[in-house]
Amino acid sequence: MLFVSESAKKKIEEIIANDNKQGQFVRVTVNGGGCSGLSYKMDFDNKINPDDQEFEDKGVKLVTDLRSFLYVCNTTLDFSDGLNGKGFEFKNPNATRTCACGESFAV
């Protein structure tokens, strides 16, 4: 399962409404790279692939490919926009190490 925080839900809904992304969902992928070895990627998409895993939390549809799901299972997508806010971030219980910027991790 993938989860979305209340603040991430609000921001995703805002982006969908303001950027003409109706009918699209959030695609989460993991790629090799970054300071810690793996990095997250988040996009909006409207095409489901055969190996995709689909989840819905708080009314937000999240999709990931099967390979990426092995790294992000039980991860929560969060959003912070405060003074020290970083934007979207992944709270991944599987990560054994993350870099200072929070955009890459290791398992």
N, C-alpha and C positions, 0 to 999 in steps of 0.2 A: 504494500500500500504506500502511496505518497500522500502527504498531507499539506494543507495550506493554512497559514495563520489568518486571523481575522484582518490584520493590517495588509497582508499580501492579497487577500481576497478583494478588499476595497480598491487597492491600486490596480489590480488586474482588470476589475470591472471598469474602472476609470479609463484605462488604456484602451480597452475594447470599445467603449462608447466614444471616446474622443478621436481615436485613430482609425475609425471605420474598419474594425476587425470583427464585426458581427459574424457569428458562425465559426469562429476560430477557437482553438484551444491552446493551452500552454504545452509545449514540447520541451522535455528535459532530457539532455543527453550528457554523457561523460566521454571526454576525449583524453588521450594521452597528452601530457604537457604540463606546464606550470611549475612552480617552485617545488611542489611536493610530489609530482609525478602524474596526477590526474586533475583535470579541470572540468568544471560544470559549464554547460551551455543551456541557455533558456531562450526559446523563440516562440512566436505564435505560428500556428500551422492549421491547415484544414484538411490534410490528407492522412488517412490511417494506413499504415503499412502492415503486411501480414504478420510480422513478429512483434508488433506493438502491444504494450500492456496499457490498458486504459483504467483510469481511476477518477473518481469524483469525490471532492471534499468541499463542504460548505457551498455547493453549487458551482464550483470551479472544476472544469475537466482538465486533468493532467494526463499526459501521454508520454511514455518512454519506450525505447526499444528494449528488447530482452537483455542484451548485453549490458546496457547502462543500468537497467533495473537491479542487476546483481550488486551494483555499487551504491545505489540510492534507496534501496528498500527501507521503509520506515522513516524516510527523510521528510522534514517539514520545510516548505518554502516560506520564508518570512520576508517582511519589508520594514525598513526603518527609514524615516525621513526627517529625523530630528537634527539637532545641531551637529552631532557626530554621526549622523545616519549614513549608511553605506548603500542604500537602495535595497535591491533584492539580495537575500543571502540564504544559503542552504544550511539547515541544522541537521547534520548527518550523524546519527549515532554509530555508524559503521566506520567513520573516519578515525584512524589512529593518530594522524598528524595533519595539521592544516598550516598553510602559510599565513603570514601576518595580514595579508589583504583578504583572506577568506575565500579566494577564488580557486584555489587548488588544494588537493588533499591526497592522502594515501590511506590505503586499507591494509 
